[in-house]
Amino acid sequence: GISILDKTGKLRPEIYDIFDIAKKYNVSVATGHVSINEAIVLCKEGRRRNVRMILTHPEWSRTTTPLDIQIELANIGVIIEKNWLNVAENDCSIEYMADTIMRIGSDKIYISTDRGQKGHEHPVKGLEMFIVALLKEGLTKQDIINLIVNVPMQIVDGH
């Protein structure tokens, strides 16, 4: 694949152009499907430059990010995405997912389904299933409001 890091492990120059564009238009930069090492470097440098950053699907088998790193990134202002797909596809348990949300803080995370693929539940049904499962694991109504309303509004509004 294509790496966002050069041979010395530093971000490639064009990534800084992306940071500048993101700041200019007040949008977030998400890690997507880059490796964990790339994601950490990207998020830390983005936050150092005051760019809004999102760490995507840290429970996915290809981008698994240890909880301590998720917490570290969240504490510097990186928003963490959590996906129903990772529970539904057995990349992690709902118990683990709920625990990570509670330990990081629902005010630093948003949830999504990563659904829409043929042969799987509709994304709306997936979100409903995710919410119900998280409530059964002890998340509160306020946590859910943070996960599906308040944090996504931060992404949209930039606050």
DSSP file with accessible surface (Angstrom, degrees, kcal/mol):
  #  RESIDUE AA STRUCTURE BP1 BP2  ACC     N-H-->O    O-->H-N    N-H-->O    O-->H-N    TCO  KAPPA ALPHA  PHI   PSI    X-CA   Y-CA   Z-CA
    1    1 A G              0   0  133      0, 0.0     2,-0.4     0, 0.0     0, 0.0   0.000 360.0 360.0 360.0-177.5    0.0    0.0    0.0
    2    2 A I        -     0   0  155      2,-0.0     2,-0.3     0, 0.0     0, 0.0  -0.778 360.0-148.2 -94.8 133.5    0.8    3.7    0.1
    3    3 A S        -     0   0   47     -2,-0.4    31,-0.0     2,-0.1     9,-0.0  -0.782  15.4-151.0-102.9 146.7    2.4    5.0    3.2
    4    4 A I  S    S+     0   0   27     -2,-0.3     8,-2.9     2,-0.1     2,-0.3   0.461  80.9  78.5 -88.9  -2.3    1.9    8.5    4.6
    5    5 A L  B    S-A   11   0A  30      6,-0.3     6,-0.2     1,-0.1    -2,-0.1  -0.811  76.7-132.0-105.8 148.5    5.4    8.2    6.2
    6    6 A D    >   -     0   0   66      4,-3.5     3,-1.9    -2,-0.3    -1,-0.1  -0.207  44.4 -82.7 -84.0-174.7    8.7    8.6    4.4
    7    7 A K  T 3  S+     0   0  217      1,-0.3    -1,-0.1     2,-0.1    -2,-0.0   0.718 130.4  54.1 -65.5 -19.5   11.7    6.2    4.8
    8    8 A T  T 3  S-     0   0  105      2,-0.1    -1,-0.3     3,-0.0     3,-0.1   0.454 120.6-105.8 -92.7  -1.6   12.7    7.9    8.0
    9    9 A G  S <  S+     0   0   37     -3,-1.9     2,-0.2     1,-0.3    -2,-0.1   0.546  80.3 125.4  90.2   8.4    9.3    7.5    9.6
   10   10 A K  S    S-     0   0  141      1,-0.1    -4,-3.5    31,-0.0    -1,-0.3  -0.669  71.6 -87.1 -97.2 157.0    8.3   11.1    9.3
   11   11 A L  B     -A    5   0A   8     -6,-0.2    -6,-0.3    -2,-0.2    -1,-0.1  -0.321  47.6-109.0 -61.6 139.7    5.2   12.4    7.6
   12   12 A R    >>  -     0   0   89     -8,-2.9     3,-1.8     1,-0.1     4,-0.7  -0.367  30.7-110.6 -66.2 150.7    5.5   12.9    3.9
   13   13 A P  H >> S+     0   0   93      0, 0.0     3,-1.0     0, 0.0     4,-1.0   0.837 114.2  62.4 -55.3 -36.2    5.5   16.6    2.9
   14   14 A E  H 3> S+     0   0   78      1,-0.3     4,-1.8     2,-0.2     5,-0.1   0.754  91.0  67.6 -66.3 -20.2    2.1   16.4    1.2
   15   15 A I  H <> S+     0   0   15     -3,-1.8     4,-2.5     1,-0.2    -1,-0.3   0.897  96.2  54.9 -65.2 -35.5    0.5   15.5    4.5
   16   16 A Y  H <X S+     0   0   61     -3,-1.0     4,-2.3    -4,-0.7    -1,-0.2   0.863 104.1  54.3 -66.4 -32.7    1.3   19.0    5.7
   17   17 A D  H  X S+     0   0   96     -4,-1.0     4,-2.3     2,-0.2    -1,-0.2   0.907 107.9  50.2 -63.9 -40.4   -0.6   20.4    2.7
   18   18 A I  H  X S+     0   0   82     -4,-1.8     4,-2.8     2,-0.2    -2,-0.2   0.923 108.8  51.4 -64.0 -43.6   -3.6   18.3    3.8
   19   19 A F  H  X S+     0   0    0     -4,-2.5     4,-2.5     1,-0.2    -2,-0.2   0.931 110.0  49.9 -57.2 -45.9   -3.3   19.7    7.3
   20   20 A D  H  X S+     0   0   89     -4,-2.3     4,-2.5     2,-0.2    -2,-0.2   0.912 111.9  47.3 -61.5 -41.8   -3.2   23.3    5.9
   21   21 A I  H  X S+     0   0   98     -4,-2.3     4,-2.2     2,-0.2    -1,-0.2   0.924 111.0  51.7 -65.7 -43.2   -6.3   22.6    3.7
   22   22 A A  H  X>S+     0   0    4     -4,-2.8     5,-2.4     1,-0.2     4,-0.5   0.917 112.4  45.8 -60.4 -43.6   -8.2   21.1    6.7
   23   23 A K  H ><5S+     0   0  105     -4,-2.5     3,-0.9     3,-0.2    -1,-0.2   0.924 110.4  53.9 -65.1 -43.2   -7.4   24.1    8.9
   24   24 A K  H 3<5S+     0   0  156     -4,-2.5    -2,-0.2     1,-0.3    -1,-0.2   0.899 118.9  33.7 -58.6 -41.8   -8.4   26.5    6.1
   25   25 A Y  H 3<5S-     0   0  145     -4,-2.2    -1,-0.3    -5,-0.1    -2,-0.2   0.341 108.2-122.0 -99.5   6.2  -11.8   24.9    5.7
   26   26 A N  T <<5 +     0   0   88     -3,-0.9     2,-0.3    -4,-0.5    -3,-0.2   0.917  64.5 136.5  54.8  49.4  -12.2   23.9    9.3
   27   27 A V      < -     0   0   73     -5,-2.4    25,-0.5    -6,-0.1     2,-0.2  -0.804  52.2-107.8-120.3 166.2  -12.6   20.2    8.7
   28   28 A S        -     0   0   30     -2,-0.3     2,-0.5   127,-0.1    25,-0.2  -0.594  16.2-138.1 -92.5 155.7  -11.2   17.1   10.4
   29   29 A V  E     -b   53   0B  18     23,-2.5    25,-2.3    -2,-0.2     2,-0.3  -0.962  21.9-159.1-110.0 126.0   -8.6   14.7    9.1
   30   30 A A  E     -b   54   0B  53     -2,-0.5    25,-0.2    23,-0.2    23,-0.0  -0.793  20.3-131.8-106.4 151.7   -9.4   11.1    9.8
   31   31 A T    >   +     0   0    7     23,-2.0     3,-1.5    -2,-0.3    24,-0.1   0.753  37.9 177.6 -75.2 -25.8   -6.9    8.2    9.9
   32   32 A G  T 3   -     0   0   29      1,-0.2    -1,-0.2    22,-0.2    24,-0.1  -0.308  63.6 -22.0  60.1-132.7   -8.8    5.9    7.6
   33   33 A H  T 3  S+     0   0  130      6,-0.0    -1,-0.2    -2,-0.0     3,-0.1   0.060  95.2 129.2-105.5  25.8   -7.1    2.6    6.9
   34   34 A V    <   -     0   0   28     -3,-1.5   -31,-0.1     1,-0.1    -3,-0.0  -0.324  67.6 -87.6 -73.4 164.5   -3.5    3.6    7.7
   35   35 A S     >  -     0   0   51      1,-0.1     4,-2.8     4,-0.0     5,-0.2  -0.201  37.7-106.3 -66.8 164.1   -1.4    1.5   10.0
   36   36 A I  H  > S+     0   0   43     26,-0.2     4,-2.4     1,-0.2     5,-0.2   0.915 121.3  51.0 -58.6 -43.1   -1.4    2.1   13.7
   37   37 A N  H  > S+     0   0  110      1,-0.2     4,-2.1     2,-0.2    -1,-0.2   0.919 112.0  46.6 -63.1 -42.2    2.0    3.6   13.6
   38   38 A E  H  > S+     0   0   18      1,-0.2     4,-3.0     2,-0.2    -1,-0.2   0.914 111.1  52.9 -63.9 -41.8    1.0    6.0   10.9
   39   39 A A  H  X S+     0   0    4     -4,-2.8     4,-2.9     2,-0.2     5,-0.2   0.902 108.8  49.1 -61.6 -42.1   -2.2    6.9   12.7
   40   40 A I  H  X S+     0   0   29     -4,-2.4     4,-2.6     2,-0.2     5,-0.3   0.951 114.3  44.4 -63.9 -48.3   -0.3    7.8   15.9
   41   41 A V  H  X S+     0   0   52     -4,-2.1     4,-2.5     1,-0.2     5,-0.3   0.935 115.5  49.0 -61.3 -45.8    2.2   10.0   14.0
   42   42 A L  H  X S+     0   0   10     -4,-3.0     4,-2.7     1,-0.2     5,-0.2   0.937 113.7  45.0 -60.1 -49.5   -0.6   11.6   12.0
   43   43 A C  H  X S+     0   0    0     -4,-2.9     4,-2.6    -5,-0.2     5,-0.2   0.924 114.5  47.4 -64.2 -45.0   -2.8   12.3   15.0
   44   44 A K  H  X S+     0   0   85     -4,-2.6     4,-2.3    -5,-0.2    -1,-0.2   0.929 116.2  43.3 -64.9 -43.7   -0.1   13.7   17.2
   45   45 A E  H  X S+     0   0   29     -4,-2.5     4,-1.7    -5,-0.3    -2,-0.2   0.905 113.2  52.7 -70.0 -38.6    1.3   16.0   14.4
   46   46 A G  H  <>S+     0   0    0     -4,-2.7     5,-3.2    -5,-0.3    -2,-0.2   0.943 112.1  44.5 -60.0 -46.7   -2.1   17.1   13.4
   47   47 A R  H ><5S+     0   0   59     -4,-2.6     3,-2.0     3,-0.2    -1,-0.2   0.891 108.0  58.2 -66.2 -36.9   -3.0   18.0   17.0
   48   48 A R  H 3<5S+     0   0  168     -4,-2.3    -1,-0.2     1,-0.3    -2,-0.2   0.868 109.8  45.5 -59.5 -32.0    0.4   19.8   17.4
   49   49 A R  T 3<5S-     0   0   86     -4,-1.7    -1,-0.3    -3,-0.2    -2,-0.2   0.248 122.0-111.1 -93.9  10.2   -0.7   21.9   14.4
   50   50 A N  T < 5 +     0   0  114     -3,-2.0     2,-0.4     1,-0.2    -3,-0.2   0.825  67.0 149.4  63.7  34.5   -4.1   22.4   15.9
   51   51 A V      < -     0   0    2     -5,-3.2     2,-0.4    -6,-0.2    -1,-0.2  -0.812  54.1-113.0 -94.9 138.8   -5.9   20.3   13.2
   52   52 A R        -     0   0   45    -25,-0.5   -23,-2.5    -2,-0.4     2,-0.3  -0.590  42.5-166.1 -71.3 128.8   -9.0   18.5   14.2
   53   53 A M  E     -b   29   0B   2     24,-0.4    26,-2.7    -2,-0.4     2,-0.4  -0.910  16.8-162.0-124.4 147.7   -8.2   14.8   14.1
   54   54 A I  E     -bc  30  79B  12    -25,-2.3   -23,-2.0    -2,-0.3     2,-0.7  -0.996  10.5-150.8-128.9 126.2  -10.3   11.6   14.1
   55   55 A L  E     - c   0  80B   3     24,-2.7    26,-2.8    -2,-0.4     2,-0.3  -0.867  28.0-147.2 -91.6 114.7   -8.9    8.1   14.9
   56   56 A T        -     0   0   11     -2,-0.7     4,-0.1     1,-0.2    26,-0.1  -0.616  55.2 -19.1 -93.4 148.9  -11.1    5.7   13.0
   57   57 A H    >   +     0   0    8     -2,-0.3     3,-1.6     1,-0.2     6,-0.2   0.732  61.3 178.8  26.6  66.9  -12.2    2.2   13.9
   58   58 A P  T 3  S+     0   0    1      0, 0.0     7,-2.8     0, 0.0    -1,-0.2   0.572  77.1  56.0 -71.8  -3.9   -9.5    1.4   16.5
   59   59 A E  T 3  S+     0   0    5      5,-0.2     5,-0.2    33,-0.0     2,-0.1   0.442  77.8 115.1-102.1  -2.5  -11.0   -2.1   17.1
   60   60 A W  S X  S-     0   0   36     -3,-1.6     3,-1.4     3,-0.2     4,-0.5  -0.428  76.3-121.0 -67.6 142.8  -10.8   -3.2   13.5
   61   61 A S  T 3  S+     0   0   76      1,-0.3     3,-0.4     2,-0.2    -1,-0.1   0.806 111.4  47.2 -58.3 -29.1   -8.5   -6.2   13.1
   62   62 A R  T 3  S+     0   0  188      1,-0.2    -1,-0.3   -27,-0.0   -26,-0.2   0.645 124.3  29.8 -87.1 -15.8   -6.3   -4.2   10.6
   63   63 A T  S <  S+     0   0    9     -3,-1.4    -3,-0.2    -6,-0.2    -2,-0.2   0.022  78.3 164.9-131.1  27.7   -6.1   -1.0   12.6
   64   64 A T        -     0   0   79     -4,-0.5    -5,-0.2    -3,-0.4   -28,-0.1  -0.251  16.8-166.3 -54.9 125.3   -6.3   -2.3   16.2
   65   65 A T        -     0   0    3     -7,-2.8     5,-0.1   -29,-0.0    -1,-0.1  -0.971  22.9-116.6-118.5 121.0   -5.2    0.5   18.6
   66   66 A P    >>  -     0   0   62      0, 0.0     4,-2.2     0, 0.0     3,-0.6  -0.185  25.4-117.6 -55.8 147.6   -4.4   -0.4   22.2
   67   67 A L  H 3> S+     0   0   18      1,-0.2     4,-2.8     2,-0.2     5,-0.2   0.876 112.4  58.3 -57.5 -39.6   -6.7    1.3   24.7
   68   68 A D  H 3> S+     0   0  111      1,-0.2     4,-2.3     2,-0.2    -1,-0.2   0.890 108.3  46.4 -62.2 -33.8   -3.8    3.2   26.3
   69   69 A I  H <> S+     0   0   32     -3,-0.6     4,-2.9     2,-0.2     5,-0.3   0.906 110.2  52.9 -73.8 -39.2   -3.0    4.8   23.0
   70   70 A Q  H  X S+     0   0    0     -4,-2.2     4,-2.8     2,-0.2    -2,-0.2   0.935 111.7  46.8 -58.5 -44.3   -6.7    5.6   22.3
   71   71 A I  H  X S+     0   0   43     -4,-2.8     4,-2.5     2,-0.2    -2,-0.2   0.931 111.6  50.8 -63.7 -45.9   -6.8    7.3   25.7
   72   72 A E  H  X S+     0   0   85     -4,-2.3     4,-0.7    -5,-0.2    -2,-0.2   0.929 113.6  44.6 -58.1 -46.7   -3.6    9.2   25.1
   73   73 A L  H ><>S+     0   0    0     -4,-2.9     5,-2.4     1,-0.2     3,-1.0   0.920 112.2  51.6 -66.1 -42.6   -4.8   10.5   21.7
   74   74 A A  H ><5S+     0   0    5     -4,-2.8     3,-1.7     1,-0.3    -1,-0.2   0.896 104.8  58.1 -60.9 -37.2   -8.3   11.4   23.1
   75   75 A N  H 3<5S+     0   0  102     -4,-2.5    -1,-0.3     1,-0.3    -2,-0.2   0.684 104.4  50.6 -70.0 -16.5   -6.6   13.4   25.9
   76   76 A I  T <<5S-     0   0   72     -3,-1.0    -1,-0.3    -4,-0.7    -2,-0.2   0.290 132.4 -89.7-100.5   8.2   -4.8   15.6   23.3
   77   77 A G  T < 5S+     0   0   38     -3,-1.7   -24,-0.4     1,-0.3     2,-0.4   0.525  77.2 143.9 103.1   7.8   -8.1   16.2   21.5
   78   78 A V      < -     0   0    1     -5,-2.4     2,-0.4    -6,-0.1    -1,-0.3  -0.661  46.4-133.2 -78.6 129.9   -8.3   13.4   18.9
   79   79 A I  E     -c   54   0B  20    -26,-2.7   -24,-2.7    -2,-0.4     2,-0.5  -0.700  18.9-141.8 -82.2 137.1  -11.9   12.3   18.5
   80   80 A I  E     -cd  55 109B   0     28,-2.5    30,-2.1    -2,-0.4     2,-0.4  -0.864   6.5-149.6-105.9 131.6  -12.3    8.5   18.5
   81   81 A E  E     - d   0 110B  22    -26,-2.8     2,-0.4    -2,-0.5    30,-0.2  -0.821   8.6-165.3 -98.1 138.2  -14.7    6.6   16.3
   82   82 A K  E     - d   0 111B   0     28,-2.2    30,-2.3    -2,-0.4     2,-0.4  -0.988   9.9-152.9-123.6 133.2  -16.2    3.4   17.4
   83   83 A N  E >>  - d   0 112B   0     -2,-0.4     3,-0.8    28,-0.2     4,-0.7  -0.901  22.3-148.2-116.9 135.8  -18.0    1.1   14.9
   84   84 A W  H >> S+     0   0   24     28,-2.3     4,-3.0    -2,-0.4     3,-1.2   0.861  99.1  68.7 -58.6 -38.6  -20.8   -1.5   15.2
   85   85 A L  H 3> S+     0   0   18     28,-1.3     4,-2.8     1,-0.3     6,-0.3   0.873  93.1  57.6 -51.2 -38.8  -19.1   -3.4   12.4
   86   86 A N  H <4>S+     0   0    0     -3,-0.8     5,-2.2     2,-0.2     6,-1.6   0.815 112.8  39.4 -67.7 -28.5  -16.2   -4.3   14.7
   87   87 A V  H X<5S+     0   0   18     -3,-1.2     3,-1.8    -4,-0.7    -2,-0.2   0.920 117.1  48.9 -79.7 -48.7  -18.6   -5.9   17.2
   88   88 A A  H 3<5S+     0   0   38     -4,-3.0    -2,-0.2     1,-0.3    -3,-0.2   0.822 114.0  46.4 -62.0 -31.9  -20.8   -7.5   14.6
   89   89 A E  T 3<5S-     0   0   85     -4,-2.8    -1,-0.3    -5,-0.3    -2,-0.1   0.241 116.0-114.4 -95.6  10.0  -17.8   -9.0   12.7
   90   90 A N  T < 5S+     0   0  143     -3,-1.8    -3,-0.2     2,-0.3     3,-0.1   0.752  75.9 132.1  64.1  30.1  -16.2  -10.2   16.0
   91   91 A D  S   <S-     0   0   50     -5,-2.2     2,-0.3    -6,-0.3    -4,-0.2   0.775  86.1  -7.1 -74.2 -27.5  -13.1   -7.9   16.0
   92   92 A C  S    S-     0   0   21     -6,-1.6    -1,-0.3    -5,-0.1    -2,-0.3  -0.970  80.6-101.2-156.7 165.3  -14.0   -7.2   19.6
   93   93 A S     >  -     0   0   53     -2,-0.3     4,-2.5    -3,-0.1     5,-0.2  -0.505  28.7-118.7 -87.2 160.1  -16.8   -7.9   22.1
   94   94 A I  H  > S+     0   0   25      1,-0.2     4,-2.9     2,-0.2     5,-0.2   0.862 116.7  58.4 -64.9 -31.6  -19.5   -5.5   23.0
   95   95 A E  H  > S+     0   0  105      2,-0.2     4,-2.3     1,-0.2    -1,-0.2   0.934 108.3  44.1 -62.8 -45.4  -18.2   -5.7   26.6
   96   96 A Y  H  > S+     0   0   83      2,-0.2     4,-2.6     1,-0.2    -2,-0.2   0.927 113.4  51.4 -64.6 -44.8  -14.8   -4.5   25.4
   97   97 A M  H  X S+     0   0    0     -4,-2.5     4,-2.1     1,-0.2    -2,-0.2   0.940 112.1  45.8 -58.5 -48.5  -16.3   -1.8   23.2
   98   98 A A  H  X S+     0   0    0     -4,-2.9     4,-2.6     1,-0.2    -1,-0.2   0.914 111.5  52.8 -62.5 -41.6  -18.4   -0.4   26.1
   99   99 A D  H  X S+     0   0   61     -4,-2.3     4,-2.6    -5,-0.2     5,-0.2   0.920 108.4  49.8 -61.2 -42.7  -15.5   -0.6   28.5
  100  100 A T  H  X S+     0   0    0     -4,-2.6     4,-2.5     2,-0.2     5,-0.3   0.910 110.7  50.2 -64.8 -38.5  -13.3    1.5   26.1
  101  101 A I  H  X S+     0   0    1     -4,-2.1     4,-2.9    -5,-0.2    -2,-0.2   0.939 112.8  46.0 -64.0 -44.8  -16.0    4.1   25.7
  102  102 A M  H  < S+     0   0   92     -4,-2.6    -2,-0.2     1,-0.2    -1,-0.2   0.896 115.4  46.6 -66.3 -37.6  -16.5    4.4   29.5
  103  103 A R  H  < S+     0   0  149     -4,-2.6    -1,-0.2    -5,-0.2    -2,-0.2   0.860 119.3  38.8 -75.4 -33.9  -12.7    4.6   30.1
  104  104 A I  H  < S-     0   0    9     -4,-2.5    -2,-0.2    -5,-0.2    -3,-0.2   0.887 118.2-109.5 -79.7 -41.8  -12.0    7.1   27.3
  105  105 A G    ><  -     0   0   17     -4,-2.9     3,-2.1    -5,-0.3    -3,-0.1   0.230   8.7-115.7 111.7 125.6  -15.2    9.1   28.0
  106  106 A S  G >  S+     0   0    7      1,-0.3     3,-0.8     2,-0.2    45,-0.2   0.660 111.2  69.6 -66.6 -12.3  -18.3    9.4   25.8
  107  107 A D  G 3  S+     0   0   87      1,-0.2    -1,-0.3    43,-0.1    -2,-0.1   0.466 101.5  46.0 -83.2   2.2  -17.6   13.1   25.3
  108  108 A K  G <  S+     0   0   58     -3,-2.1   -28,-2.5    -7,-0.2     2,-0.3   0.228 107.9  64.7-122.1   9.5  -14.5   12.2   23.2
  109  109 A I  E <   -d   80   0B   0     -3,-0.8     2,-0.3   -30,-0.2    42,-0.3  -0.958  53.4-164.3-136.5 148.9  -16.1    9.5   21.0
  110  110 A Y  E     -d   81   0B  36    -30,-2.1   -28,-2.2    -2,-0.3     2,-0.4  -0.947  18.1-138.2-127.3 155.3  -18.8    9.1   18.3
  111  111 A I  E     +d   82   0B  11     36,-1.7     2,-0.3    -2,-0.3   -28,-0.2  -0.862  24.8 164.6-112.0 149.7  -20.3    5.8   17.2
  112  112 A S  E     -d   83   0B  29    -30,-2.3   -28,-2.3    -2,-0.4   -27,-0.2  -0.880  36.5-127.4-146.6 177.9  -21.2    4.7   13.7
  113  113 A T        -     0   0   15     -2,-0.3   -28,-1.3   -30,-0.2     3,-0.1   0.756  18.2-148.4-102.8 -29.9  -22.0    1.4   12.0
  114  114 A D        +     0   0   66      1,-0.2     2,-0.2   -30,-0.1     3,-0.2   0.808  58.9 132.0  57.7  29.0  -19.6    1.2    9.1
  115  115 A R        +     0   0   28      1,-0.1    -1,-0.2     8,-0.0    -2,-0.1  -0.480   6.3 105.3-102.4 178.4  -22.5   -0.6    7.4
  116  116 A G        +     0   0   59      5,-0.4     2,-0.2     1,-0.4    -1,-0.1   0.210  50.1 130.9 127.1  -4.7  -24.1   -0.3    4.0
  117  117 A Q    >   -     0   0   79     -3,-0.2     3,-1.5     4,-0.2    -1,-0.4  -0.517  68.1 -97.8 -77.4 145.5  -22.6   -3.4    2.5
  118  118 A K  T 3  S+     0   0  207      1,-0.2    -1,-0.1    -2,-0.2     3,-0.1  -0.319 108.3  29.9 -59.9 138.2  -24.9   -5.8    0.7
  119  119 A G  T 3  S+     0   0   79      1,-0.3     2,-0.3    -3,-0.1    -1,-0.2   0.448 103.0  92.2  92.1   0.0  -26.0   -8.7    2.8
  120  120 A H  S <  S-     0   0   80     -3,-1.5    -1,-0.3     1,-0.1     6,-0.0  -0.786  86.5 -76.6-120.0 168.4  -25.8   -6.9    6.2
  121  121 A E        -     0   0   47     -2,-0.3    -5,-0.4     1,-0.1    -4,-0.2  -0.204  58.3 -91.2 -61.0 155.1  -28.3   -5.0    8.2
  122  122 A H     >  -     0   0  124      1,-0.1     4,-2.7    -7,-0.1     3,-0.3  -0.320  38.4-113.6 -61.2 145.7  -29.3   -1.5    7.1
  123  123 A P  H  > S+     0   0   42      0, 0.0     4,-2.5     0, 0.0     5,-0.2   0.870 117.3  54.1 -53.8 -37.2  -27.1    1.2    8.8
  124  124 A V  H  > S+     0   0  103      2,-0.2     4,-2.3     1,-0.2     5,-0.1   0.930 110.5  46.0 -64.3 -42.8  -30.1    2.5   10.8
  125  125 A K  H  > S+     0   0  101     -3,-0.3     4,-2.7     1,-0.2    -1,-0.2   0.910 111.4  53.0 -64.6 -41.0  -30.8   -0.9   12.1
  126  126 A G  H  X S+     0   0    0     -4,-2.7     4,-2.5     2,-0.2    -2,-0.2   0.907 108.7  49.2 -60.9 -41.2  -27.1   -1.4   12.9
  127  127 A L  H  X S+     0   0   53     -4,-2.5     4,-2.8    -5,-0.2     5,-0.2   0.923 110.8  50.3 -65.4 -41.7  -27.0    1.9   14.9
  128  128 A E  H  X S+     0   0  100     -4,-2.3     4,-2.6     1,-0.2     5,-0.2   0.932 111.3  48.4 -59.9 -45.4  -30.1    0.8   16.8
  129  129 A M  H  X S+     0   0   68     -4,-2.7     4,-2.4     1,-0.2    -2,-0.2   0.899 111.8  50.4 -61.3 -41.1  -28.5   -2.5   17.6
  130  130 A F  H  X S+     0   0    0     -4,-2.5     4,-2.6     2,-0.2    -2,-0.2   0.942 111.6  47.0 -62.8 -48.1  -25.3   -0.7   18.7
  131  131 A I  H  X S+     0   0   32     -4,-2.8     4,-2.6     2,-0.2     5,-0.2   0.938 112.7  48.6 -61.7 -47.4  -27.2    1.7   21.0
  132  132 A V  H  X S+     0   0   64     -4,-2.6     4,-2.2     1,-0.2    -1,-0.2   0.935 112.6  48.9 -59.6 -44.3  -29.3   -1.1   22.6
  133  133 A A  H  X S+     0   0   19     -4,-2.4     4,-1.1    -5,-0.2    -1,-0.2   0.907 111.4  49.2 -63.9 -41.1  -26.1   -3.2   23.2
  134  134 A L  H  <>S+     0   0    0     -4,-2.6     5,-2.1     2,-0.2     3,-0.3   0.901 109.5  51.5 -66.6 -39.1  -24.3   -0.3   24.8
  135  135 A L  H ><5S+     0   0   81     -4,-2.6     3,-1.7     1,-0.2    -1,-0.2   0.916 107.1  53.6 -62.8 -40.3  -27.2    0.5   27.1
  136  136 A K  H 3<5S+     0   0  171     -4,-2.2    -1,-0.2     1,-0.3    -2,-0.2   0.780 104.8  56.6 -63.8 -25.8  -27.2   -3.1   28.2
  137  137 A E  T 3<5S-     0   0   66     -4,-1.1    -1,-0.3    -3,-0.3    -2,-0.2   0.387 129.7 -92.6 -88.3   2.6  -23.5   -2.8   29.0
  138  138 A G  T < 5S+     0   0   49     -3,-1.7    -3,-0.2     1,-0.3    -2,-0.1   0.461  74.7 143.9 106.5   0.0  -24.2    0.1   31.4
  139  139 A L      < -     0   0    7     -5,-2.1    -1,-0.3     1,-0.1     2,-0.1  -0.447  45.1-126.4 -68.2 150.9  -23.8    3.3   29.2
  140  140 A T     >  -     0   0   73     -2,-0.1     4,-2.2     1,-0.1     5,-0.2  -0.457  19.9-105.5 -94.8 169.6  -26.2    6.0   30.2
  141  141 A K  H  > S+     0   0  164      1,-0.2     4,-2.5     2,-0.2     5,-0.2   0.900 124.0  53.2 -58.5 -40.8  -28.7    8.0   28.1
  142  142 A Q  H  > S+     0   0  100      1,-0.2     4,-2.5     2,-0.2    -1,-0.2   0.895 105.5  53.7 -64.0 -38.8  -26.3   10.9   28.4
  143  143 A D  H  > S+     0   0   35      2,-0.2     4,-2.6     1,-0.2    -1,-0.2   0.940 109.6  48.0 -58.1 -47.0  -23.5    8.8   27.0
  144  144 A I  H  X S+     0   0   14     -4,-2.2     4,-2.3     1,-0.2     5,-0.3   0.914 109.5  52.3 -62.9 -41.5  -25.6    7.8   24.0
  145  145 A I  H  X>S+     0   0   57     -4,-2.5     4,-2.2     1,-0.2     5,-2.0   0.918 111.3  48.1 -60.9 -41.1  -26.5   11.5   23.4
  146  146 A N  I  <>S+     0   0   24     -4,-2.5     5,-2.7     3,-0.2    -2,-0.2   0.941 113.2  48.1 -60.5 -46.3  -22.8   12.3   23.5
  147  147 A L  I  <5S+     0   0    0     -4,-2.6   -36,-1.7     1,-0.2    -2,-0.2   0.784 125.5  25.1 -68.7 -32.6  -22.0    9.5   21.1
  148  148 A I  I  <5S+     0   0   63     -4,-2.3    -1,-0.2   -38,-0.2    -2,-0.2   0.560 137.2  14.9-113.1  -8.9  -24.6   10.2   18.5
  149  149 A V  I  X5S+     0   0   68     -4,-2.2     4,-2.2    -5,-0.3    -3,-0.2   0.646 120.2  43.2-125.6 -63.5  -25.4   13.9   18.9
  150  150 A N  I  ><S+     0   0   63     -5,-2.0     4,-1.4     2,-0.2    -4,-0.2   0.914 117.3  41.0 -64.2 -49.2  -22.9   16.0   20.9
  151  151 A V  H  ><S+     0   0    0     -5,-2.7     4,-1.6   -42,-0.3     3,-0.4   0.942 114.7  51.6 -69.0 -44.0  -19.5   14.7   19.5
  152  152 A P  H  > S+     0   0   35      0, 0.0     4,-2.3     0, 0.0    -1,-0.2   0.895 107.2  55.1 -58.2 -33.8  -20.7   14.5   15.9
  153  153 A M  H  X S+     0   0   87     -4,-2.2     4,-3.5     1,-0.2     6,-0.3   0.859 102.6  56.2 -66.4 -32.4  -21.9   18.1   16.3
  154  154 A Q  H  X S+     0   0   66     -4,-1.4     4,-1.9    -3,-0.4     5,-0.4   0.889 108.0  48.8 -62.3 -38.3  -18.3   19.0   17.4
  155  155 A I  H  < S+     0   0   38     -4,-1.6    -2,-0.2     2,-0.2    -1,-0.2   0.933 117.4  40.1 -66.9 -43.6  -17.1   17.5   14.1
  156  156 A V  H  < S+     0   0  106     -4,-2.3    -2,-0.2     1,-0.2    -3,-0.2   0.930 125.7  34.7 -72.0 -45.3  -19.6   19.4   12.0
  157  157 A D  H  < S-     0   0   78     -4,-3.5    -1,-0.2    -5,-0.2    -2,-0.2   0.649  99.8-129.3 -84.8 -20.8  -19.4   22.7   13.9
  158  158 A G     <        0   0   22     -4,-1.9    -3,-0.2    -5,-0.3    -4,-0.1   0.715 360.0 360.0  78.1  21.8  -15.7   22.5   14.7
  159  159 A H              0   0  171     -5,-0.4    -1,-0.2    -6,-0.3    -2,-0.1  -0.867 360.0 360.0-113.6 360.0  -16.2   23.2   18.5
